[in-house]
Amino acid sequence: MAALEVLQVVAVVCAVLYLVLVIRENTWCWPVALIGSLLSLVVVFDRKLYMDAALHLFYAAMAIYGWLQWVRGGERSSGVAICVWSWRRHAVAIAGILVGTVAFGALLEARTDAALPYLDSFTTIAALVTTYMVAKKVLENWIYWFVIDGISVYLYVARELFWFAGLFVGYLVLIVIGFRAWSREWRTSRIEAAAGSGAY
């Protein structure tokens, strides 16, 4: 097995473990994410997916930020809780993703030999926003990831990164599980908060 393929396999294992730990709201997801991100960066850069490489560098930084948020964030510095965003915040996020996709896609197309510059840019910009949402435990992050990962399957198949493509197919299943788990937790916390405040 070639060295690059070995890195792919280890990165895939880290990525699956990360997502399973995220679903369980286990803070150890972030150290695992750091290792997987650095390995993935090497792989995608070799295949000239430059925006994807930049994304994995961002993931590495967000792994540290996410750890701090889940351990010491929130109003009482005891970790963030699952929350939801307003439609306005989602509209701003989506608009920013689309503008960023067009801008970076055009730049990559004009200045580099990047493969699939617009799809690469979309998955990268969208993932930047969505990773921040995970760090803040925004429930709707799972919906964003479903769209991003569906496109990523095509992107990786097109570049013959089949281990990564298989990973993202698995992600689509885990995303549904994660959304349901976080939704239950969010509803339970709202019921408990309402009971505690006497609002029935």
Backbone torsions as a table, in degrees:
resi	resn	phi	psi	omega
1	MET	NA	129.5	-178.1
2	ALA	-66.6	155.1	-177.0
3	ALA	-57.6	-41.4	-178.7
4	LEU	-64.4	-36.5	179.1
5	GLU	-70.5	-35.7	176.5
6	VAL	-61.8	-43.9	178.1
7	LEU	-61.2	-40.3	177.3
8	GLN	-58.3	-46.7	-176.5
9	VAL	-62.9	-46.9	-179.5
10	VAL	-64.3	-40.7	178.4
11	ALA	-63.2	-39.3	178.7
12	VAL	-64.1	-44.0	178.2
13	VAL	-59.9	-44.9	178.2
14	CYS	-62.2	-41.0	-177.5
15	ALA	-65.9	-41.7	178.4
16	VAL	-65.7	-45.2	179.1
17	LEU	-61.1	-41.2	177.9
18	TYR	-57.0	-50.3	-176.0
19	LEU	-65.8	-38.9	177.1
20	VAL	-60.9	-42.5	179.4
21	LEU	-68.4	-35.0	176.3
22	VAL	-62.6	-46.0	179.0
23	ILE	-55.4	-38.9	-179.1
24	ARG	-84.6	0.8	-177.2
25	GLU	56.8	39.1	179.7
26	ASN	-93.5	124.0	-175.4
27	THR	-63.9	-18.1	179.3
28	TRP	-69.3	-6.3	175.8
29	CYS	-59.7	-31.2	-173.6
30	TRP	-74.4	-43.8	173.6
31	PRO	-60.5	-38.7	177.0
32	VAL	-63.2	-40.5	179.1
33	ALA	-62.1	-38.4	179.9
34	LEU	-61.0	-47.6	179.9
35	ILE	-63.7	-48.5	-178.8
36	GLY	-62.2	-37.5	-179.1
37	SER	-65.8	-42.4	-179.4
38	LEU	-66.6	-38.3	177.3
39	LEU	-67.6	-42.8	-179.8
40	SER	-64.3	-35.7	178.6
41	LEU	-56.7	-45.2	-179.8
42	VAL	-61.8	-43.2	-176.0
43	VAL	-66.4	-51.3	-174.3
44	VAL	-72.0	-29.6	176.7
45	PHE	-65.1	-38.8	177.8
46	ASP	-60.8	-30.9	-179.8
47	ARG	-93.8	12.6	174.4
48	LYS	66.1	28.5	172.0
49	LEU	-95.5	78.7	-168.4
50	TYR	-67.8	-40.2	178.1
51	MET	-66.4	-37.2	177.6
52	ASP	-65.5	-36.6	176.7
53	ALA	-63.7	-43.8	177.6
54	ALA	-62.3	-36.4	178.7
55	LEU	-61.9	-43.0	-179.3
56	HIS	-68.0	-29.5	173.6
57	LEU	-65.7	-42.4	176.6
58	PHE	-62.8	-42.3	177.8
59	TYR	-56.6	-40.2	-179.8
60	ALA	-61.7	-43.5	178.4
61	ALA	-66.9	-40.1	-179.3
62	MET	-68.9	-24.6	176.7
63	ALA	-61.7	-39.2	177.9
64	ILE	-69.9	-45.1	179.1
65	TYR	-62.5	-45.1	-179.8
66	GLY	-60.9	-41.8	177.4
67	TRP	-57.6	-47.0	-179.1
68	LEU	-64.4	-39.9	179.3
69	GLN	-65.2	-45.1	-176.6
70	TRP	-72.4	-24.8	-178.9
71	VAL	-95.4	-41.5	-172.7
72	ARG	-125.3	3.1	-178.6
73	GLY	-80.5	-170.9	178.5
74	GLY	85.2	172.8	-175.8
75	GLU	-64.0	-33.5	-177.0
76	ARG	-106.5	15.1	179.9
77	SER	55.8	32.5	179.3
78	SER	-117.2	14.9	-179.6
79	GLY	108.0	146.5	-179.3
80	VAL	-77.2	154.2	177.4
81	ALA	-110.2	159.4	178.5
82	ILE	-62.1	133.7	-179.5
83	CYS	-139.5	173.9	175.7
84	VAL	-124.6	154.0	177.1
85	TRP	-98.0	153.9	174.7
86	SER	-73.4	162.6	176.6
87	TRP	-60.1	-33.8	-180.0
88	ARG	-64.2	-43.4	178.7
89	ARG	-64.6	-37.4	177.2
90	HIS	-66.7	-39.4	179.5
91	ALA	-62.4	-41.6	178.1
92	VAL	-64.9	-43.7	-179.3
93	ALA	-62.1	-46.5	-178.3
94	ILE	-66.6	-41.1	177.9
95	ALA	-61.9	-42.2	178.7
96	GLY	-63.4	-38.9	178.1
97	ILE	-62.5	-44.9	-177.8
98	LEU	-67.1	-42.6	178.1
99	VAL	-63.8	-44.8	178.8
100	GLY	-63.0	-37.4	179.0
101	THR	-62.2	-47.3	-179.5
102	VAL	-64.9	-44.4	-176.9
103	ALA	-65.0	-51.0	-177.7
104	PHE	-73.4	-33.6	177.1
105	GLY	-61.8	-44.2	178.8
106	ALA	-64.9	-39.7	179.9
107	LEU	-64.7	-45.5	179.3
108	LEU	-64.8	-40.0	-179.6
109	GLU	-63.9	-37.5	-175.9
110	ALA	-83.7	-32.3	-168.8
111	ARG	-112.8	-9.6	-175.5
112	THR	-134.4	176.5	174.7
113	ASP	-100.6	28.0	-176.5
114	ALA	-58.6	141.3	174.7
115	ALA	-84.5	136.6	176.7
116	LEU	47.4	60.3	-170.8
117	PRO	-59.2	-37.1	-177.1
118	TYR	-77.1	-41.0	176.2
119	LEU	-66.4	-40.7	177.7
120	ASP	-60.5	-42.7	-179.8
121	SER	-67.5	-42.1	-179.5
122	PHE	-60.9	-50.7	-177.9
123	THR	-63.3	-33.3	180.0
124	THR	-70.5	-53.3	-178.1
125	ILE	-62.6	-44.1	179.8
126	ALA	-62.9	-39.2	-179.6
127	ALA	-68.8	-31.6	175.5
128	LEU	-58.8	-48.7	-179.4
129	VAL	-64.6	-44.4	-173.6
130	THR	-71.7	-33.7	176.2
131	THR	-64.6	-38.2	174.6
132	TYR	-60.6	-40.3	179.0
133	MET	-62.8	-38.6	177.6
134	VAL	-64.1	-44.6	-180.0
135	ALA	-59.3	-32.5	179.2
136	LYS	-92.8	1.1	-178.9
137	LYS	57.0	46.6	174.7
138	VAL	-81.5	122.3	-173.7
139	LEU	-54.5	-42.3	-173.5
140	GLU	-70.6	-2.6	177.9
141	ASN	-55.8	-32.2	-177.8
142	TRP	-65.3	-35.5	178.8
143	ILE	-67.9	-43.6	176.8
144	TYR	-59.4	-45.3	-178.0
145	TRP	-63.0	-33.9	-179.4
146	PHE	-61.6	-43.1	178.3
147	VAL	-66.9	-48.5	-178.0
148	ILE	-59.8	-47.0	-174.8
149	ASP	-71.6	-31.8	175.4
150	GLY	-61.6	-42.5	177.5
151	ILE	-70.0	-35.9	-179.2
152	SER	-63.3	-32.3	177.6
153	VAL	-57.7	-48.5	178.4
154	TYR	-62.5	-43.2	-177.6
155	LEU	-58.8	-45.8	-177.9
156	TYR	-73.8	-35.3	175.8
157	VAL	-62.9	-41.5	-179.6
158	ALA	-62.0	-28.8	179.9
159	ARG	-100.9	10.4	176.7
160	GLU	61.0	34.0	173.9
161	LEU	-100.9	75.4	-168.2
162	PHE	-71.7	-30.6	175.4
163	TRP	-63.5	-43.2	178.5
164	PHE	-66.9	-39.5	178.4
165	ALA	-61.1	-44.4	177.6
166	GLY	-62.1	-38.9	177.1
167	LEU	-57.3	-45.4	-175.3
168	PHE	-73.1	-26.6	171.3
169	VAL	-64.5	-44.4	176.3
170	GLY	-62.4	-37.3	177.5
171	TYR	-56.9	-40.8	-177.5
172	LEU	-58.5	-36.2	177.2
173	VAL	-71.6	-47.2	-178.7
174	LEU	-64.2	-31.5	178.9
175	ILE	-61.6	-43.0	178.6
176	VAL	-62.5	-42.8	178.2
177	ILE	-62.9	-44.0	-179.8
178	GLY	-63.3	-42.4	179.8
179	PHE	-62.1	-42.7	-179.9
180	ARG	-66.7	-40.7	-179.7
181	ALA	-65.2	-46.4	-180.0
182	TRP	-67.5	-35.2	178.6
183	SER	-62.7	-44.4	177.8
184	ARG	-61.3	-44.0	-179.9
185	GLU	-63.1	-41.5	-179.4
186	TRP	-65.3	-44.6	179.4
187	ARG	-64.0	-40.3	179.3
188	THR	-63.0	-43.4	-179.7
189	SER	-64.5	-35.5	178.4
190	ARG	-68.0	-40.8	178.6
191	ILE	-64.4	-43.2	180.0
192	GLU	-65.7	-38.5	179.4
193	ALA	-66.2	-40.9	179.3
194	ALA	-65.9	-39.4	178.6
195	ALA	-66.4	-38.1	-179.4
196	GLY	-68.7	-28.6	-179.1
197	SER	-93.4	-4.8	179.5
198	GLY	83.6	8.7	-179.2
199	ALA	-94.1	103.3	-178.0
200	TYR	-104.5	NA	NA
